[in-house]
Amino acid sequence: MASGKPVHDDPIAVIGMSCRFPGDVTSPEELWQLLEEGGDGITRFPDDRGWDIEALGAGASDTLEGGFLTQVADFDARFFGISPREALAMDPQQRLLLEATWEALERAGIDPSALRGSSTGVFVGTNGQDYPNLLRRSLSDVQGYVATGNTASVMSGRLSYALGLEGPAVTVDTACSSSLVAMHWAGKALSAGECSLVIAGGVSVMSSPDSFVEFSRQGGLAPDGRCKAFSDSADGTAWSEGVGILVLERFSDAVRNGHEVRGIIRSTAVNQDGASNGLTAPNGPSQQRVIQQALADAGLTPGHP
C-alpha cells in the first residue's frame, strides 16, 4: 500500500546512520577519525572463529590478512525478544543488522518501537551466507531455527518483523554493489510514495575462510590483504567485513518532521556490465554510463562543486 503520491523532484535525505567496521570502528564519527588519521583496519585472521590458520597459511590462502569485526559473536538476544537457542542459529549478519538498525533509528531521533504498523521500508544488501557451514559441525541444538536464521530474504524480513514494519522488505545480492543497489531501490521506493521512511544498508561477516581459499585458487587476492585500486601496484582484491545502516526520508518530510539532515542523495543509477573479457571482469564503458546517468538525473556534472 502506497503511503503517498509519487514525488520525483524531492531529493532523499539521510537522517540517521550507524556502522561497525574493521579497526574497532563502532560509529560514523570513529570511521571519519580513522580516515582522517590515515588509519589501517586490516589485521591478521581472527583467532576466535575456529579457523585453522596454520593450514590456511600453508598455501590454502594467498593472504592471512583482511578487515575483520571484533566481538562479532556478541548479541543481546533478550533485548530483541529472541531465545538463546534461536540466536545461536542466526547468521551473525542478522544479529548485526538488528543492532545497527536500532542504533541508526535512535541516532535519527526516532523511537524504533513507535514505527510498529508503519509503512517503513527495509532494503538490505548482502553477499553470501556461510554461517550454515559452522552449524553443520556444531553439536548445539538449533533445530527449527536454521532456515530462518540463514535465509537471505530473512535478513530484511527479520528487521520488519522485529520492528513491526509493514513497508517493502527486500534483500539484495548484486555482489560488491549490494548495499549501493539496496540504497538505490530504497530511494526509488521513497520517491514513488511506497513508503515515507526507509532503512537501507548492507552487512558482511565471514563466518568461514572459504572466500579466501576460493579466490586464492583463482589468483585474485592481494597478498598483503589490501586493495590498491587505480594503482600500478594493484595485485588483487581484499576481503573485509562490516555493517552500515542509513535511515532515509524525502527531504521535504525530513524538514517538516524536524529531523536533522546528515546528507542528500540527489540521484542514483543501476546497470550491468554485460559482456566483458570475463564473467567477473568489469566493463569500463558500462561503468562510465551508469555514472553519467546518475549525474544527468541529478542535473550535475563531474566538476560540479
Salt bridges, closest charged atoms under 4 A:
GLU29 OE1 - ARG107 NH2 3.03
ASP40 OD2 - ARG226 NH2 2.79
GLU65 OE1 - ARG226 NH1 2.80
GLU86 OE2 - ARG158 NH1 3.26
GLU99 OE1 - ARG20 NH2 2.94
GLU103 OE2 - ARG107 NE 3.31
ASP141 OD1 - ARG85 NH1 3.57
GLU214 OE1 - ARG217 NH1 3.55
ASP224 OD1 - LYS228 NZ 2.88
ASP235 OD1 - LYS228 NZ 2.87
GLU241 OE2 - ARG49 NH1 2.49
GLU249 OE1 - HIS259 ND1 2.84
ASP253 OD2 - ARG250 NH2 3.16
ASP253 OD1 - ARG256 NH2 2.16
GLU260 OE1 - ARG262 NE 3.67
